[in-house]
Structures are given as structure tokens and as C-alpha cells.
């Protein structure tokens, strides 16, 4: 691996790190040499991730965290400081898009809207805020995981789209306030083959409509999001901040 992409000696916190994109990013960070702290609400879901990283010779620590709860987030970074002295990288990947929050605007209730934005946007802000002292001291970086839904509109996904657009904006404002000490960037993945898109991929009509809109004509593998995340966290992106990198198979090129 080129030395600019080497994350040896760095500590990376990855929220939503138990499956899908988050798991791939956690494993990608570990493969690049980082000590990884994957988080999720359930410790049981994180066990296989940590075991896999350790089996490959890496170091990882699972910490159960509810990113929408300020006390839980504070406890996460206290634990990271206790174990490793602080975090060098914070990847805000935790996100939800439940069926209850889908539909035309008049069918989405306030509780459903708040539930999505509390995790997807407020949670990212809380993690960035709590990690700020570590990141400033260590010259670290934040990688927010948004979506093509943070760059364009998507029908019947109003809380999700609002939260992801907000995350793109938050990335820019944090980058301005924290430069030059901390870099803050964002990924905007397209449709990825994970458990969360299983129903879409099994529905022939919906899957075909997504592929028709995607120039590369396929869903991404989670590992294809991990590489760009490692890039943004690494010295290879040392002059990149406030940017949103679309990893979407060409979705937003149309």
C-alpha cells in the first residue's frame, strides 16, 4: 500500500460499523493499519466484525453506542480516550431509513421524521462534536457518510433526503470552523448491495429502475465505499476538506 494511504498508528471510530457499508469501512480502515472502534447499538452485532479484524492481525474494540443519545456518544469517546488516548478519524456512518418514514409528505408523521433525522444528522453532529478535542489535538479527520439522497431528491424518502442533505451542509460548515486543524469530508454513496437494499434488489421493477438510472448498471459492493473512505481519512487527501465525493456509479452525472 502506498504510504500516503497508510493509517498505521491512527484510531478510527466507525459508527454503524456492524454491517453493510459501516462494516466494510471498519475492515478497510483496519486493512490500512488503523486501530478500529466500530460502534452500533448492539454489542452482539459487532462481535463478528471485531473477531474478523483481529483474525487478520488488526486491533479493534467494539463499543455499544446510540448515536442519537448525547450521553452514549460521550461515553464512547471517553472509552476511546481511556483505551487509546483519543481518535484520529471519526466516520459518521450510522443511518436509518425505516418503512414507517417512507411515503408522500402527508403520510410521514413528526415522530417518524424526527427518528430518522436524530440518527442520520443529529447523531453525526454529536459524534463530531464529542470527538472534536481528540481530532484537533491529533490533526484528525471526519468522514460523513451521506447518500446520493444528499445531492438530489428522491421520492417518498423525505426524512432521509432531508437528513442527508443536512449532512452534506454540516460537512461544509464543520470544515470551515475546524480548518486547518481537522479535515471534514463526506461520501455520497449510490445504491449498495447490503441488507438494507435487499428488498429493492429482489423487486424486479424497482431494481430495474435503479439500474436504468445508474450508468455503471449495477449496485455497488460495500467494499467499493470503503476505499474512498480510507482515501478521505488518509494523508492522500491532505488537501481535501469540505468536499462531498459521490460514489454512485454515475447516478448524479445524469
C-alpha positions as CSV (number, residue, x, y, z in Angstrom):
1,X,0.0,0.0,0.0
2,X,1.3,3.5,-0.9
3,X,2.4,5.2,2.3
4,X,0.0,8.1,1.8
5,X,-2.9,5.7,2.4
6,X,-1.3,4.1,5.4
7,X,-3.3,4.6,8.6
8,X,-0.9,2.8,10.9
9,X,-0.9,4.4,14.4
10,X,-4.3,6.0,13.9
11,X,-7.5,5.2,15.7
12,X,-10.7,5.2,13.7
13,X,-14.2,5.3,15.2
14,X,-16.8,4.0,12.8
15,X,-20.4,4.4,13.7
16,X,-22.9,1.9,12.3
17,X,-20.0,-0.4,12.0
18,X,-21.7,-3.8,12.5
19,X,-22.9,-4.5,8.9
20,X,-23.1,-3.2,5.4
21,X,-21.2,-0.1,4.5
22,X,-20.1,0.5,8.0
23,X,-18.6,-3.0,8.4
24,X,-16.8,-2.6,5.1
25,X,-15.3,0.7,6.1
26,X,-14.2,-0.6,9.5
27,X,-12.5,-3.5,7.8
28,X,-11.0,-1.2,5.2
29,X,-9.6,1.1,7.9
30,X,-8.1,-1.9,9.7
31,X,-6.6,-3.2,6.5
32,X,-4.9,0.2,6.0
33,X,-3.4,-0.2,9.5
34,X,-5.7,1.7,11.8
35,X,-6.9,0.6,15.2
36,X,-10.7,0.5,14.7
37,X,-13.5,1.1,17.1
38,X,-16.8,0.0,15.4
39,X,-20.0,1.0,17.1
40,X,-23.6,0.0,16.9
41,X,-26.5,-0.2,19.4
42,X,-25.9,-3.9,19.9
43,X,-22.6,-5.3,21.0
44,X,-23.6,-8.7,19.7
45,X,-23.8,-7.4,16.2
46,X,-20.2,-6.0,16.4
47,X,-18.6,-9.2,17.7
48,X,-18.0,-10.8,14.3
49,X,-16.6,-7.6,12.9
50,X,-14.0,-7.3,15.7
51,X,-13.2,-11.0,15.6
52,X,-12.6,-10.8,11.8
53,X,-10.3,-7.8,12.2
54,X,-8.3,-9.4,14.9
55,X,-8.0,-12.7,13.0
56,X,-6.4,-10.7,10.2
57,X,-3.9,-9.3,12.7
58,X,-5.6,-5.9,13.3
59,X,-6.7,-4.3,16.5
60,X,-10.4,-3.4,17.2
61,X,-12.6,-2.6,20.1
62,X,-16.4,-2.8,20.0
63,X,-18.3,-0.2,21.8
64,X,-22.1,-0.2,22.0
65,X,-23.4,3.3,21.2
66,X,-26.7,5.0,20.5
67,X,-25.5,8.0,18.3
68,X,-28.8,9.9,19.0
69,X,-28.1,9.9,22.8
70,X,-25.5,12.5,23.9
71,X,-24.6,10.6,27.0
72,X,-23.9,7.4,25.0
73,X,-21.8,9.3,22.5
74,X,-19.8,11.0,25.3
75,X,-19.2,7.6,26.9
76,X,-17.9,6.3,23.5
77,X,-15.2,8.9,23.2
78,X,-14.4,8.6,26.9
79,X,-13.7,4.9,26.3
80,X,-11.7,5.6,23.2
81,X,-9.6,8.1,25.1
82,X,-9.1,5.7,28.0
83,X,-8.1,2.8,25.7
84,X,-6.1,4.6,23.0
85,X,-5.6,8.2,24.0
86,X,-8.2,9.6,21.5
87,X,-9.5,9.2,18.0
88,X,-7.8,10.3,14.8
89,X,-10.7,9.5,12.5
90,X,-14.4,9.7,13.0
91,X,-16.6,8.0,10.4
92,X,-20.2,9.0,10.8
93,X,-21.9,6.1,9.0
94,X,-24.8,5.2,11.3
95,X,-28.0,5.8,9.4
96,X,-31.6,4.6,9.1
97,X,-34.5,4.8,6.5
98,X,-37.3,2.8,8.1
99,X,-40.5,1.9,6.2
100,X,-42.5,3.9,8.7
101,X,-40.8,7.1,7.5
102,X,-41.4,6.4,3.8
103,X,-44.3,7.8,1.8
104,X,-45.8,11.0,0.5
105,X,-45.2,14.0,2.8
106,X,-48.7,14.0,4.2
107,X,-48.2,10.4,5.4
108,X,-45.0,10.9,7.3
109,X,-45.7,11.8,10.9
110,X,-43.5,14.1,13.0
111,X,-42.2,11.2,15.2
112,X,-41.0,9.3,12.1
113,X,-39.3,12.4,10.7
114,X,-37.6,13.1,14.0
115,X,-36.4,9.5,14.4
116,X,-34.6,9.5,11.1
117,X,-33.0,12.9,11.5
118,X,-32.0,12.2,15.1
119,X,-29.9,9.3,13.9
120,X,-28.7,10.4,10.5
121,X,-28.0,14.1,11.2
122,X,-28.1,14.9,14.9
123,X,-26.1,11.7,15.6
124,X,-23.3,12.7,13.2
125,X,-23.2,16.2,14.8
126,X,-23.0,14.7,18.3
127,X,-20.1,12.3,17.3
128,X,-18.2,15.1,15.5
129,X,-18.7,17.4,18.5
130,X,-17.6,14.9,21.1
131,X,-14.6,13.8,19.0
132,X,-13.5,17.4,18.3
133,X,-11.0,17.7,21.2
134,X,-9.3,14.4,20.1
135,X,-9.3,15.4,16.4
136,X,-7.9,18.9,17.0
137,X,-5.1,17.6,19.2
138,X,-4.2,14.8,16.8
139,X,-4.7,16.5,13.4
140,X,-7.5,14.2,12.6
141,X,-10.4,14.0,10.1
142,X,-14.1,13.3,9.9
143,X,-15.7,11.3,7.2
144,X,-19.5,11.7,7.0
145,X,-21.4,9.1,5.0
146,X,-24.4,10.8,3.3
147,X,-26.0,9.4,0.1
148,X,-27.0,10.4,-3.4
149,X,-30.1,11.4,-1.5
150,X,-28.0,14.2,-0.1
151,X,-27.3,15.6,-3.5
152,X,-30.5,15.0,-5.4
153,X,-34.2,14.5,-4.4
154,X,-35.6,11.0,-4.0
155,X,-39.4,10.5,-4.0
156,X,-41.1,9.2,-0.8
157,X,-38.0,9.4,1.3
158,X,-38.4,12.9,2.8
159,X,-36.9,12.5,6.3
160,X,-33.9,10.5,4.8
161,X,-33.3,13.0,2.0
162,X,-33.6,16.0,4.4
163,X,-31.1,14.3,6.8
164,X,-28.6,13.5,4.1
165,X,-28.8,17.0,2.6
166,X,-28.2,18.3,6.1
167,X,-25.2,16.1,6.5
168,X,-23.6,17.5,3.3
169,X,-24.2,21.0,4.7
170,X,-22.9,20.1,8.1
171,X,-19.7,18.8,6.4
172,X,-19.1,22.1,4.8
173,X,-19.7,24.2,8.0
174,X,-17.6,21.9,10.2
175,X,-14.8,22.1,7.6
176,X,-14.8,25.8,7.7
177,X,-14.8,26.1,11.5
178,X,-12.2,23.4,12.2
179,X,-9.7,24.2,9.4
180,X,-6.7,23.9,9.4
181,X,-6.6,21.5,12.3
182,X,-9.3,19.0,11.3
183,X,-10.4,17.9,7.8
184,X,-14.1,17.2,7.3
185,X,-15.4,15.4,4.2
186,X,-18.4,13.5,3.0
187,X,-19.1,10.4,0.9
188,X,-22.4,10.2,-1.1
189,X,-22.9,6.5,-2.0
190,X,-25.4,5.4,-4.5
191,X,-27.3,2.1,-4.2
192,X,-25.2,-0.5,-2.4
193,X,-25.8,-4.3,-2.1
194,X,-26.4,-4.5,1.6
195,X,-29.1,-6.0,3.8
196,X,-30.9,-2.6,3.8
197,X,-31.4,-2.8,0.0
198,X,-32.3,-6.5,-0.1
199,X,-36.0,-5.9,-0.8
200,X,-35.1,-3.4,-3.6
201,X,-32.8,-5.8,-5.3
202,X,-35.4,-8.6,-5.0
203,X,-38.1,-6.5,-6.6
204,X,-37.5,-6.8,-10.4
205,X,-39.3,-3.5,-11.3
206,X,-37.6,-1.4,-8.6
207,X,-34.2,-3.0,-9.2
208,X,-34.5,-2.3,-13.0
209,X,-35.4,1.3,-12.4
210,X,-32.4,1.8,-10.2
211,X,-30.1,0.1,-12.7
212,X,-31.5,2.2,-15.5
213,X,-30.6,5.3,-13.6
214,X,-27.1,4.1,-12.8
215,X,-24.6,4.3,-15.7
216,X,-22.4,1.5,-14.3
217,X,-25.5,-0.7,-14.4
218,X,-25.1,-2.4,-11.0
219,X,-25.4,-2.0,-7.3
220,X,-22.1,-1.2,-5.5
221,X,-20.3,-3.7,-3.3
222,X,-19.8,-2.3,0.3
223,X,-16.1,-2.6,-0.2
224,X,-16.3,-0.1,-3.0
225,X,-17.3,2.5,-0.5
226,X,-14.6,1.6,1.9
227,X,-11.8,2.6,-0.4
228,X,-13.0,6.2,-0.8
229,X,-13.5,6.4,3.0
230,X,-9.8,5.3,3.6
231,X,-8.7,7.9,1.0
232,X,-10.5,10.7,2.7
233,X,-9.2,9.7,6.1
234,X,-5.6,9.3,4.9
235,X,-2.8,11.7,4.0
236,X,-3.6,11.1,0.3
237,X,-6.4,13.5,0.9
238,X,-4.4,16.0,3.0
239,X,-5.6,19.0,0.9
240,X,-9.2,17.9,0.8
241,X,-11.8,19.4,3.2
242,X,-15.4,20.4,2.9
243,X,-15.8,18.1,-0.1
244,X,-18.5,15.6,-0.9
245,X,-17.3,12.7,-3.0
246,X,-20.1,10.9,-5.0
247,X,-19.5,7.1,-5.1
248,X,-22.6,6.4,-7.0
249,X,-21.9,4.6,-10.3
250,X,-22.6,7.8,-12.2
251,X,-26.1,8.4,-10.7
252,X,-25.6,12.1,-10.2
253,X,-23.9,12.6,-13.6
254,X,-27.2,12.4,-15.4
